[in-house]
Amino acid sequence: MVNQELEQLLSDICFSGFRNLSAAILQKIKRLQLQLERLGMVQGAEQLKQLIEQIGCYRRTEISAVELADCFCLLEFYQKNMDGFLKIDCFTSPVEKKFL
């Protein structure tokens, strides 16, 4: 379910473009970030938080579209490999994660 929501969100961002992101899309990002935090999916939640910050920086012309795209691509990579990250987040201890 979360994977599908993230995939839909990335699609919405892609089709609207970085310059035309609506408040509704930003709310979806924040809502999904909180949902991932509740599920203990720290890496995904952190990447969504970074995306929100990067969008703000981009709107204030502090960073380029290339830098924002890099952040977006990291999130897309996370989404495509979410099954593996779920196994790591849910079934390994913090000590074990250091060695993965």
C-alpha positions as CSV (number, residue, x, y, z in Angstrom):
1,M,0.0,0.0,0.0
2,V,2.7,2.5,1.0
3,N,4.7,1.5,-2.1
4,Q,1.8,2.3,-4.3
5,E,1.2,5.6,-2.6
6,L,4.8,6.6,-3.0
7,E,4.7,5.5,-6.7
8,Q,1.6,7.6,-7.3
9,L,3.2,10.6,-5.5
10,L,6.4,10.4,-7.6
11,S,4.2,10.2,-10.7
12,D,2.3,13.3,-9.7
13,I,5.5,15.2,-9.1
14,C,6.9,14.0,-12.4
15,F,3.9,15.0,-14.5
16,S,3.3,18.3,-12.8
17,G,7.0,19.4,-12.9
18,F,9.0,20.9,-10.1
19,R,7.9,24.5,-10.9
20,N,4.2,23.6,-10.8
21,L,3.9,21.5,-7.6
22,S,0.6,22.2,-5.9
23,A,-0.1,22.5,-2.2
24,A,-2.0,19.3,-2.4
25,I,1.1,17.4,-3.6
26,L,3.2,18.9,-0.9
27,Q,0.6,17.8,1.7
28,K,0.7,14.3,0.2
29,I,4.5,14.3,0.6
30,K,4.2,15.3,4.2
31,R,1.4,12.8,5.0
32,L,3.4,10.0,3.4
33,Q,6.5,11.0,5.4
34,L,4.6,10.8,8.6
35,Q,3.1,7.5,7.6
36,L,6.6,6.1,6.9
37,E,7.8,7.4,10.2
38,R,5.0,5.6,12.0
39,L,5.9,2.3,10.2
40,G,9.5,2.7,11.2
41,M,10.7,3.2,7.6
42,V,13.2,5.8,8.7
43,Q,15.2,5.9,5.4
44,G,12.1,6.6,3.3
45,A,10.8,9.2,5.7
46,E,14.1,11.0,5.8
47,Q,14.2,11.1,2.0
48,L,10.7,12.6,1.8
49,K,11.8,15.2,4.4
50,Q,14.8,16.0,2.3
51,L,12.6,16.3,-0.8
52,I,10.3,18.8,1.0
53,E,13.3,20.9,2.1
54,Q,14.8,20.7,-1.4
55,I,11.5,21.9,-3.0
56,G,11.6,24.9,-0.7
57,C,15.1,25.7,-1.6
58,Y,14.3,25.3,-5.3
59,R,11.4,27.7,-5.0
60,R,13.7,30.2,-3.3
61,T,16.2,29.7,-6.1
62,E,18.8,28.5,-3.6
63,I,19.4,25.3,-5.6
64,S,19.1,24.3,-9.2
65,A,16.6,21.9,-10.8
66,V,19.5,19.4,-11.2
67,E,20.0,19.2,-7.4
68,L,16.3,18.8,-6.8
69,A,16.2,16.1,-9.5
70,D,19.0,14.2,-7.7
71,C,16.9,14.2,-4.5
72,F,13.9,13.0,-6.5
73,C,15.9,10.2,-8.2
74,L,17.1,9.0,-4.8
75,L,13.5,8.7,-3.6
76,E,12.5,6.9,-6.8
77,F,15.4,4.4,-6.3
78,Y,14.1,3.9,-2.7
79,Q,10.6,3.2,-4.1
80,K,11.7,0.8,-6.7
81,N,13.7,-1.2,-4.1
82,M,11.2,-0.7,-1.2
83,D,10.7,-4.5,-0.7
84,G,14.4,-4.9,0.2
85,F,14.4,-1.9,2.4
86,L,11.3,-3.2,4.2
87,K,13.1,-6.4,5.0
88,I,16.1,-4.5,6.3
89,D,14.0,-2.0,8.4
90,C,11.6,-4.6,9.9
91,F,13.8,-7.7,10.4
92,T,17.2,-6.5,11.4
93,S,18.5,-4.8,14.5
94,P,20.4,-1.5,14.3
95,V,23.7,-3.4,14.9
96,E,22.9,-5.8,11.9
97,K,22.1,-2.8,9.7
98,K,25.6,-1.5,10.0
99,F,26.9,-4.5,8.3
100,L,24.5,-4.6,5.4
